[in-house]
Amino acid sequence: MTEVKAELVGNLWKIVVEVGQAVEEDDTLMILESMKMEIPITTPISGTVKEILVKEGEVVQEGRTVAIVE
């Protein structure tokens, strides 16, 4: 089980995966908006998305766990 964390503070603009979806290493899981830039949050491992811990439109703090990939 791997916790995927936000690397910076931003508004969660879009979630591009669903729980149960298979993902490959470096796939984009969600997109943060910060200072008018879109920053992808990617998975460090291949596996299956087990949990999404945030909602679109939510402000995410640096270091917050946003998803679980197994």
N, CA, C and O atoms as CSV, one atom per row, in Angstrom:
chain,resi,resn,atom,element,x,y,z
A,1,MET,N,N,0.851,-1.188,0.000
A,1,MET,CA,C,0.000,0.000,0.000
A,1,MET,C,C,0.891,1.244,0.000
A,1,MET,O,O,1.813,1.357,0.807
A,2,THR,N,N,0.608,2.160,-0.902
A,2,THR,CA,C,1.388,3.391,-1.019
A,2,THR,C,C,0.469,4.599,-0.897
A,2,THR,O,O,-0.558,4.681,-1.571
A,3,GLU,N,N,0.842,5.524,-0.041
A,3,GLU,CA,C,0.109,6.778,0.100
A,3,GLU,C,C,0.656,7.766,-0.920
A,3,GLU,O,O,1.862,8.003,-0.977
A,4,VAL,N,N,-0.232,8.342,-1.724
A,4,VAL,CA,C,0.156,9.368,-2.683
A,4,VAL,C,C,-0.115,10.714,-2.027
A,4,VAL,O,O,-1.232,10.973,-1.579
A,5,LYS,N,N,0.894,11.569,-1.968
A,5,LYS,CA,C,0.789,12.842,-1.255
A,5,LYS,C,C,0.912,14.028,-2.213
A,5,LYS,O,O,1.568,13.948,-3.252
A,6,ALA,N,N,0.266,15.119,-1.834
A,6,ALA,CA,C,0.397,16.368,-2.592
A,6,ALA,C,C,1.760,16.979,-2.290
A,6,ALA,O,O,2.193,17.008,-1.138
A,7,GLU,N,N,2.428,17.462,-3.321
A,7,GLU,CA,C,3.760,18.043,-3.137
A,7,GLU,C,C,3.707,19.528,-2.827
A,7,GLU,O,O,4.711,20.111,-2.418
A,8,LEU,N,N,2.531,20.157,-3.019
A,8,LEU,CA,C,2.395,21.571,-2.702
A,8,LEU,C,C,0.940,21.912,-2.420
A,8,LEU,O,O,0.044,21.102,-2.660
A,9,VAL,N,N,0.714,23.106,-1.914
A,9,VAL,CA,C,-0.636,23.583,-1.616
A,9,VAL,C,C,-1.316,23.972,-2.918
A,9,VAL,O,O,-0.709,24.610,-3.778
A,10,GLY,N,N,-2.577,23.586,-3.058
A,10,GLY,CA,C,-3.313,23.974,-4.253
A,10,GLY,C,C,-4.764,23.566,-4.180
A,10,GLY,O,O,-5.184,22.838,-3.281
A,11,ASN,N,N,-5.516,24.047,-5.141
A,11,ASN,CA,C,-6.930,23.701,-5.266
A,11,ASN,C,C,-7.013,22.434,-6.132
A,11,ASN,O,O,-6.460,22.395,-7.232
A,12,LEU,N,N,-7.700,21.411,-5.636
A,12,LEU,CA,C,-7.831,20.180,-6.413
A,12,LEU,C,C,-8.798,20.436,-7.557
A,12,LEU,O,O,-10.012,20.498,-7.365
A,13,TRP,N,N,-8.239,20.582,-8.743
A,13,TRP,CA,C,-9.017,20.967,-9.911
A,13,TRP,C,C,-9.765,19.787,-10.509
A,13,TRP,O,O,-10.946,19.904,-10.834
A,14,LYS,N,N,-9.085,18.637,-10.660
A,14,LYS,CA,C,-9.723,17.506,-11.325
A,14,LYS,C,C,-9.139,16.179,-10.848
A,14,LYS,O,O,-7.925,16.045,-10.689
A,15,ILE,N,N,-10.013,15.202,-10.623
A,15,ILE,CA,C,-9.604,13.823,-10.343
A,15,ILE,C,C,-9.790,13.049,-11.645
A,15,ILE,O,O,-10.882,13.047,-12.214
A,16,VAL,N,N,-8.740,12.399,-12.118
A,16,VAL,CA,C,-8.805,11.739,-13.425
A,16,VAL,C,C,-8.865,10.210,-13.349
A,16,VAL,O,O,-8.905,9.541,-14.381
A,17,VAL,N,N,-8.871,9.659,-12.139
A,17,VAL,CA,C,-8.996,8.208,-11.964
A,17,VAL,C,C,-10.167,7.907,-11.043
A,17,VAL,O,O,-10.719,8.803,-10.404
A,18,GLU,N,N,-10.539,6.634,-10.984
A,18,GLU,CA,C,-11.611,6.180,-10.101
A,18,GLU,C,C,-11.077,5.078,-9.201
A,18,GLU,O,O,-10.085,4.427,-9.528
A,19,VAL,N,N,-11.737,4.868,-8.062
A,19,VAL,CA,C,-11.391,3.764,-7.181
A,19,VAL,C,C,-11.568,2.464,-7.962
A,19,VAL,O,O,-12.570,2.273,-8.651
A,20,GLY,N,N,-10.591,1.582,-7.847
A,20,GLY,CA,C,-10.627,0.309,-8.552
A,20,GLY,C,C,-9.905,0.323,-9.888
A,20,GLY,O,O,-9.711,-0.725,-10.504
A,21,GLN,N,N,-9.512,1.488,-10.331
A,21,GLN,CA,C,-8.841,1.616,-11.629
A,21,GLN,C,C,-7.382,1.185,-11.527
A,21,GLN,O,O,-6.695,1.515,-10.560
A,22,ALA,N,N,-6.918,0.452,-12.524
A,22,ALA,CA,C,-5.505,0.071,-12.605
A,22,ALA,C,C,-4.704,1.268,-13.121
A,22,ALA,O,O,-5.138,1.964,-14.039
A,23,VAL,N,N,-3.540,1.500,-12.529
A,23,VAL,CA,C,-2.667,2.601,-12.938
A,23,VAL,C,C,-1.238,2.094,-13.078
A,23,VAL,O,O,-0.836,1.122,-12.439
A,24,GLU,N,N,-0.491,2.773,-13.923
A,24,GLU,CA,C,0.931,2.468,-14.113
A,24,GLU,C,C,1.759,3.536,-13.408
A,24,GLU,O,O,1.277,4.644,-13.172
A,25,GLU,N,N,2.991,3.209,-13.073
A,25,GLU,CA,C,3.901,4.171,-12.443
A,25,GLU,C,C,3.934,5.460,-13.262
A,25,GLU,O,O,4.030,5.424,-14.489
A,26,ASP,N,N,3.854,6.582,-12.580
A,26,ASP,CA,C,3.873,7.936,-13.151
A,26,ASP,C,C,2.585,8.346,-13.856
A,26,ASP,O,O,2.552,9.404,-14.484
A,27,ASP,N,N,1.518,7.541,-13.775
A,27,ASP,CA,C,0.218,7.977,-14.299
A,27,ASP,C,C,-0.304,9.133,-13.455
A,27,ASP,O,O,-0.078,9.172,-12.245
A,28,THR,N,N,-1.000,10.070,-14.085
A,28,THR,CA,C,-1.617,11.183,-13.372
A,28,THR,C,C,-2.894,10.701,-12.698
A,28,THR,O,O,-3.760,10.102,-13.335
A,29,LEU,N,N,-3.001,10.974,-11.388
A,29,LEU,CA,C,-4.203,10.617,-10.636
A,29,LEU,C,C,-5.163,11.800,-10.533
A,29,LEU,O,O,-6.380,11.640,-10.634
A,30,MET,N,N,-4.596,12.990,-10.331
A,30,MET,CA,C,-5.383,14.204,-10.161
A,30,MET,C,C,-4.549,15.404,-10.551
A,30,MET,O,O,-3.334,15.311,-10.725
A,31,ILE,N,N,-5.226,16.537,-10.684
A,31,ILE,CA,C,-4.538,17.761,-11.091
A,31,ILE,C,C,-4.837,18.864,-10.090
A,31,ILE,O,O,-5.996,19.174,-9.812
A,32,LEU,N,N,-3.773,19.451,-9.554
A,32,LEU,CA,C,-3.882,20.602,-8.654
A,32,LEU,C,C,-3.736,21.877,-9.470
A,32,LEU,O,O,-3.033,21.913,-10.480
A,33,GLU,N,N,-4.415,22.923,-9.010
A,33,GLU,CA,C,-4.199,24.245,-9.590
A,33,GLU,C,C,-3.553,25.102,-8.509
A,33,GLU,O,O,-4.068,25.216,-7.397
A,34,SER,N,N,-2.427,25.696,-8.853
A,34,SER,CA,C,-1.719,26.552,-7.910
A,34,SER,C,C,-1.073,27.683,-8.694
A,34,SER,O,O,-0.322,27.437,-9.637
A,35,MET,N,N,-1.358,28.899,-8.316
A,35,MET,CA,C,-0.824,30.090,-8.973
A,35,MET,C,C,-1.072,30.036,-10.489
A,35,MET,O,O,-0.186,30.342,-11.287
A,36,LYS,N,N,-2.302,29.639,-10.867
A,36,LYS,CA,C,-2.755,29.558,-12.261
A,36,LYS,C,C,-1.984,28.540,-13.091
A,36,LYS,O,O,-1.987,28.602,-14.321
A,37,MET,N,N,-1.320,27.599,-12.412
A,37,MET,CA,C,-0.620,26.512,-13.100
A,37,MET,C,C,-1.309,25.200,-12.750
A,37,MET,O,O,-1.826,25.039,-11.645
A,38,GLU,N,N,-1.316,24.268,-13.692
A,38,GLU,CA,C,-1.854,22.936,-13.442
A,38,GLU,C,C,-0.701,22.004,-13.108
A,38,GLU,O,O,0.232,21.850,-13.896
A,39,ILE,N,N,-0.768,21.379,-11.929
A,39,ILE,CA,C,0.301,20.505,-11.474
A,39,ILE,C,C,-0.270,19.101,-11.295
A,39,ILE,O,O,-1.164,18.907,-10.471
A,40,PRO,N,N,0.229,18.115,-12.050
A,40,PRO,CA,C,-0.286,16.754,-11.907
A,40,PRO,C,C,0.232,16.092,-10.633
A,40,PRO,O,O,1.375,16.305,-10.230
A,41,ILE,N,N,-0.621,15.291,-10.008
A,41,ILE,CA,C,-0.211,14.414,-8.916
A,41,ILE,C,C,-0.159,13.021,-9.523
A,41,ILE,O,O,-1.172,12.507,-10.000
A,42,THR,N,N,1.027,12.406,-9.505
A,42,THR,CA,C,1.218,11.115,-10.154
A,42,THR,C,C,1.448,10.012,-9.129
A,42,THR,O,O,1.797,10.278,-7.979
A,43,THR,N,N,1.249,8.779,-9.560
A,43,THR,CA,C,1.474,7.642,-8.683
A,43,THR,C,C,2.922,7.154,-8.797
A,43,THR,O,O,3.448,7.038,-9.904
A,44,PRO,N,N,3.561,6.872,-7.671
A,44,PRO,CA,C,4.946,6.405,-7.715
A,44,PRO,C,C,5.069,4.918,-8.059
A,44,PRO,O,O,6.171,4.433,-8.312
A,45,ILE,N,N,3.941,4.190,-8.069
A,45,ILE,CA,C,3.976,2.749,-8.336
A,45,ILE,C,C,2.852,2.360,-9.289
A,45,ILE,O,O,1.883,3.100,-9.460
A,46,SER,N,N,2.994,1.193,-9.906
A,46,SER,CA,C,1.894,0.595,-10.653
A,46,SER,C,C,1.017,-0.159,-9.661
A,46,SER,O,O,1.512,-0.702,-8.673
A,47,GLY,N,N,-0.286,-0.191,-9.927
A,47,GLY,CA,C,-1.186,-0.902,-9.027
A,47,GLY,C,C,-2.631,-0.530,-9.285
A,47,GLY,O,O,-3.018,-0.206,-10.408
A,48,THR,N,N,-3.427,-0.583,-8.218
A,48,THR,CA,C,-4.854,-0.281,-8.286
A,48,THR,C,C,-5.176,0.829,-7.299
A,48,THR,O,O,-4.702,0.812,-6.163
A,49,VAL,N,N,-5.981,1.792,-7.727
A,49,VAL,CA,C,-6.419,2.875,-6.839
A,49,VAL,C,C,-7.387,2.276,-5.819
A,49,VAL,O,O,-8.462,1.802,-6.187
A,50,LYS,N,N,-7.010,2.298,-4.548
A,50,LYS,CA,C,-7.851,1.730,-3.484
A,50,LYS,C,C,-8.750,2.777,-2.839
A,50,LYS,O,O,-9.887,2.485,-2.470
A,51,GLU,N,N,-8.232,4.007,-2.704
A,51,GLU,CA,C,-9.005,5.080,-2.058
A,51,GLU,C,C,-8.619,6.417,-2.657
A,51,GLU,O,O,-7.463,6.653,-3.008
A,52,ILE,N,N,-9.611,7.287,-2.766
A,52,ILE,CA,C,-9.375,8.696,-3.093
A,52,ILE,C,C,-9.855,9.482,-1.886
A,52,ILE,O,O,-11.022,9.392,-1.506
A,53,LEU,N,N,-8.964,10.248,-1.285
A,53,LEU,CA,C,-9.228,10.869,0.018
A,53,LEU,C,C,-9.572,12.347,-0.065
A,53,LEU,O,O,-9.661,13.011,0.968
A,54,VAL,N,N,-9.769,12.877,-1.262
A,54,VAL,CA,C,-10.089,14.292,-1.457
A,54,VAL,C,C,-11.213,14.424,-2.468
A,54,VAL,O,O,-11.571,13.458,-3.142
A,55,LYS,N,N,-11.772,15.632,-2.572
A,55,LYS,CA,C,-12.846,15.915,-3.523
A,55,LYS,C,C,-12.428,17.063,-4.422
A,55,LYS,O,O,-11.641,17.921,-4.023
A,56,GLU,N,N,-12.958,17.076,-5.639
A,56,GLU,CA,C,-12.679,18.178,-6.549
A,56,GLU,C,C,-13.130,19.491,-5.914
A,56,GLU,O,O,-14.190,19.553,-5.291
A,57,GLY,N,N,-12.327,20.532,-6.073
A,57,GLY,CA,C,-12.628,21.843,-5.512
A,57,GLY,C,C,-12.052,22.073,-4.131
A,57,GLY,O,O,-12.042,23.203,-3.643
A,58,GLU,N,N,-11.578,21.027,-3.501
A,58,GLU,CA,C,-11.019,21.112,-2.151
A,58,GLU,C,C,-9.616,21.720,-2.193
A,58,GLU,O,O,-8.864,21.486,-3.138
A,59,VAL,N,N,-9.267,22.497,-1.172
A,59,VAL,CA,C,-7.902,23.010,-1.039
A,59,VAL,C,C,-7.076,21.933,-0.340
A,59,VAL,O,O,-7.424,21.464,0.743
A,60,VAL,N,N,-5.981,21.554,-0.981
A,60,VAL,CA,C,-5.125,20.484,-0.481
A,60,VAL,C,C,-3.831,21.092,0.040
A,60,VAL,O,O,-3.213,21.921,-0.628
A,61,GLN,N,N,-3.427,20.680,1.226
A,61,GLN,CA,C,-2.195,21.178,1.830
A,61,GLN,C,C,-1.008,20.307,1.426
A,61,GLN,O,O,-1.167,19.118,1.149
A,62,GLU,N,N,0.166,20.899,1.395
A,62,GLU,CA,C,1.395,20.174,1.078
A,62,GLU,C,C,1.572,19.001,2.037
A,62,GLU,O,O,1.423,19.155,3.250
A,63,GLY,N,N,1.889,17.835,1.494
A,63,GLY,CA,C,2.129,16.646,2.313
A,63,GLY,C,C,0.888,15.848,2.651
A,63,GLY,O,O,0.991,14.783,3.260
A,64,ARG,N,N,-0.283,16.335,2.272
A,64,ARG,CA,C,-1.525,15.619,2.571
A,64,ARG,C,C,-1.652,14.385,1.673
A,64,ARG,O,O,-1.378,14.442,0.474
A,65,THR,N,N,-2.068,13.280,2.271
A,65,THR,CA,C,-2.329,12.065,1.502
A,65,THR,C,C,-3.626,12.261,0.731
A,65,THR,O,O,-4.668,12.552,1.319
A,66,VAL,N,N,-3.558,12.098,-0.599
A,66,VAL,CA,C,-4.722,12.334,-1.452
A,66,VAL,C,C,-5.303,11.042,-2.015
A,66,VAL,O,O,-6.462,11.006,-2.428
A,67,ALA,N,N,-4.492,9.972,-2.031
A,67,ALA,CA,C,-4.970,8.693,-2.575
A,67,ALA,C,C,-4.118,7.563,-2.034
A,67,ALA,O,O,-2.991,7.766,-1.582
A,68,ILE,N,N,-4.690,6.354,-2.094
A,68,ILE,CA,C,-3.978,5.127,-1.723
A,68,ILE,C,C,-3.933,4.238,-2.963
A,68,ILE,O,O,-4.963,3.960,-3.578
A,69,VAL,N,N,-2.736,3.799,-3.320
A,69,VAL,CA,C,-2.557,2.872,-4.444
A,69,VAL,C,C,-1.926,1.603,-3.897
A,69,VAL,O,O,-0.994,1.659,-3.095
A,70,GLU,N,N,-2.435,0.467,-4.333
A,70,GLU,CA,C,-1.943,-0.824,-3.832
A,70,GLU,C,C,-1.528,-1.698,-4.991
A,70,GLU,O,O,-1.085,-2.828,-4.784
